[in-house]
Amino acid sequence: MEAMDYEGVRCAPLLTKAFSAHIDLRAREAASRGTEEGDETVAELTLLAAWVTEQRERQEERDDAERRRRLQSKQSSEGVNASDASNVNTDSPETVTSDEKVSYPTPLRTAGDKFAVLMAAASRGVDALRDEIVDMAKKKEVDDALMAILTGNAANAEAEGDEGRAKFLYKVAEVCLREKKNAGSDRSSDAA
């Protein structure tokens, strides 16, 4: 699998929307042949399209992480203290005196990281999974991207005929939404 990850990074500039459209066109052409060879080609192109989509998402995550690292590096070189999260100041660094401490929130985990954390928690048991979901909901980490990964993987599992995995992932998504809602109502009742 490392070889494919390497290829994903190496070929990242070539994995454009135009390339994805080309794959889709070739898959439609192969499907229209109606032959066994055409069906095999469609299956291969479908796998390629899924891989390209995944690699594009990973590249976007790498680009985002790189931007965050550059921003943090720039902030640290300008004397911004990123370890003190209790005092958040959004003023530009030029207006900050040397006595003021300025910090910016630590970047949130990527959706892929959150999904991996949930699956690792699931391997430790239902209680660990529930605790992780509640923790993510309280930190406001249950977002559209995580829900898209959960429901997308569930739909793929369903399409592959793995009903157990699909049911599990849909249930995890449902619990995530419920805990997100509960975390929001807890905060509003705390403010009242």
C-alpha positions as CSV (number, residue, x, y, z in Angstrom):
1,M,0.0,0.0,0.0
2,E,2.9,2.3,0.6
3,A,3.7,2.2,-3.1
4,M,0.2,3.5,-4.0
5,D,0.6,6.2,-1.4
6,Y,3.9,7.2,-2.9
7,E,2.3,7.2,-6.4
8,G,-0.5,9.4,-5.1
9,V,1.9,12.0,-3.8
10,R,4.1,11.7,-6.9
11,C,1.2,12.1,-9.4
12,A,-0.8,14.6,-7.3
13,P,-0.4,17.4,-9.8
14,L,-1.8,15.2,-12.6
15,L,-4.9,14.0,-10.6
16,T,-7.1,16.8,-11.8
17,K,-10.9,17.1,-12.4
18,A,-10.1,16.8,-16.1
19,F,-8.4,13.5,-15.5
20,S,-11.4,12.3,-13.4
21,A,-13.7,13.3,-16.3
22,H,-11.5,11.4,-18.7
23,I,-11.7,8.2,-16.5
24,D,-15.5,8.6,-16.4
25,L,-15.7,9.0,-20.2
26,R,-13.6,5.9,-20.8
27,A,-15.7,3.9,-18.3
28,R,-18.9,4.9,-20.1
29,E,-17.3,4.0,-23.4
30,A,-16.3,0.6,-22.0
31,A,-19.7,0.0,-20.5
32,S,-21.4,0.8,-23.9
33,R,-19.5,-2.1,-25.5
34,G,-21.5,-4.6,-23.5
35,T,-18.7,-7.2,-23.6
36,E,-16.9,-9.1,-20.8
37,E,-13.8,-7.2,-21.6
38,G,-15.7,-3.9,-21.4
39,D,-17.1,-5.0,-18.0
40,E,-13.5,-5.7,-16.7
41,T,-12.4,-2.3,-18.0
42,V,-15.3,-0.6,-16.3
43,A,-14.4,-2.3,-13.0
44,E,-10.8,-1.2,-13.3
45,L,-11.7,2.3,-14.2
46,T,-14.2,2.5,-11.3
47,L,-11.4,1.5,-8.9
48,L,-9.1,4.0,-10.5
49,A,-11.7,6.7,-10.1
50,A,-12.2,5.9,-6.4
51,W,-8.4,5.9,-5.9
52,V,-8.0,9.3,-7.7
53,T,-10.7,10.8,-5.6
54,E,-9.1,9.5,-2.4
55,Q,-5.7,10.8,-3.4
56,R,-7.1,14.2,-4.3
57,E,-8.7,14.4,-0.9
58,R,-5.4,13.4,0.8
59,Q,-3.5,16.0,-1.2
60,E,-6.0,18.7,-0.1
61,E,-5.4,17.6,3.5
62,R,-1.6,17.6,3.0
63,D,-1.9,21.1,1.4
64,D,-4.0,22.3,4.3
65,A,-1.6,20.9,6.8
66,E,1.3,22.5,5.0
67,R,-0.5,25.9,5.1
68,R,-1.1,25.5,8.8
69,R,2.6,24.6,9.4
70,R,3.7,27.7,7.4
71,L,1.3,29.9,9.3
72,Q,2.4,28.5,12.7
73,S,6.1,28.8,11.6
74,K,5.5,32.4,10.6
75,Q,3.6,33.2,13.8
76,S,6.4,31.6,15.9
77,S,9.0,33.5,14.1
78,E,7.1,36.7,14.8
79,G,7.0,35.9,18.5
80,V,3.4,34.5,18.7
81,N,3.0,32.1,21.6
82,A,0.9,29.2,20.2
83,S,1.0,27.2,23.5
84,D,-1.2,29.6,25.5
85,A,-4.7,28.9,24.3
86,S,-6.3,30.8,27.2
87,N,-5.7,34.2,25.7
88,V,-6.8,34.4,22.1
89,N,-6.2,37.7,20.4
90,T,-7.0,38.2,16.7
91,D,-5.1,41.5,16.3
92,S,-2.4,41.5,13.7
93,P,1.1,40.8,15.0
94,E,2.2,44.4,14.2
95,T,-0.2,45.8,16.8
96,V,0.8,43.3,19.6
97,T,3.1,44.6,22.2
98,S,5.9,42.3,23.6
99,D,4.0,42.0,26.9
100,E,0.8,40.6,25.3
101,K,0.5,36.9,24.7
102,V,-1.2,35.9,21.5
103,S,-2.3,32.5,20.5
104,Y,-4.3,30.9,17.8
105,P,-6.3,27.7,18.2
106,T,-4.6,24.5,17.4
107,P,-5.6,23.1,14.0
108,L,-8.4,20.6,14.2
109,R,-7.9,17.0,13.1
110,T,-8.6,16.2,9.5
111,A,-11.8,14.3,8.7
112,G,-9.7,11.3,7.8
113,D,-7.9,11.5,11.2
114,K,-11.2,11.7,13.0
115,F,-12.5,8.7,11.2
116,A,-9.4,6.7,12.0
117,V,-9.7,7.7,15.7
118,L,-13.4,6.5,15.7
119,M,-12.5,3.2,14.1
120,A,-9.6,2.7,16.6
121,A,-12.0,3.4,19.4
122,A,-14.5,1.0,17.9
123,S,-11.9,-1.7,18.0
124,R,-11.6,-1.1,21.8
125,G,-15.3,-1.6,22.3
126,V,-18.6,0.2,22.3
127,D,-17.9,2.3,25.5
128,A,-14.6,3.6,24.1
129,L,-16.4,4.5,20.8
130,R,-19.2,6.3,22.6
131,D,-16.7,8.2,24.8
132,E,-14.7,9.3,21.7
133,I,-17.9,10.4,19.9
134,V,-19.0,12.4,23.0
135,D,-15.5,13.9,23.3
136,M,-15.5,14.9,19.6
137,A,-19.0,16.4,19.9
138,K,-18.0,18.5,22.9
139,K,-14.9,19.8,20.9
140,K,-17.2,20.5,17.9
141,E,-15.2,18.1,15.7
142,V,-18.3,16.4,14.4
143,D,-18.6,18.2,11.1
144,D,-19.9,17.7,7.6
145,A,-16.7,16.2,6.3
146,L,-16.7,13.5,9.0
147,M,-20.4,12.7,8.3
148,A,-19.6,12.5,4.6
149,I,-16.8,10.0,5.3
150,L,-19.0,7.9,7.6
151,T,-22.0,7.8,5.3
152,G,-19.9,7.4,2.2
153,N,-18.1,4.4,3.6
154,A,-21.5,3.0,4.8
155,A,-22.9,3.4,1.3
156,N,-19.8,1.7,-0.2
157,A,-20.2,-1.2,2.2
158,E,-23.9,-1.5,1.3
159,A,-23.0,-1.5,-2.4
160,E,-20.4,-4.3,-1.7
161,G,-23.1,-6.3,0.1
162,D,-21.5,-5.9,3.5
163,E,-24.7,-5.1,5.4
164,G,-23.1,-5.4,8.9
165,R,-20.4,-2.8,8.2
166,A,-22.9,-0.5,6.5
167,K,-25.3,-0.7,9.4
168,F,-22.5,-0.1,11.9
169,L,-21.3,3.0,10.0
170,Y,-24.8,4.4,9.7
171,K,-25.3,3.9,13.4
172,V,-22.0,5.7,14.2
173,A,-23.1,8.6,12.0
174,E,-26.4,8.7,13.7
175,V,-24.8,8.7,17.2
176,C,-22.4,11.4,16.1
177,L,-25.3,13.7,15.0
178,R,-27.2,13.0,18.2
179,E,-24.2,13.8,20.4
180,K,-23.4,16.9,18.4
181,K,-27.0,18.1,19.0
182,N,-26.7,17.2,22.7
183,A,-23.4,19.0,23.1
184,G,-24.9,22.1,21.5
185,S,-27.9,22.0,23.9
186,D,-25.6,21.4,26.9
187,R,-23.7,24.6,26.0
188,S,-26.9,26.6,25.5
189,S,-28.3,25.5,28.9
190,D,-24.9,26.3,30.5
191,A,-25.2,29.9,29.2
192,A,-28.7,30.4,30.5
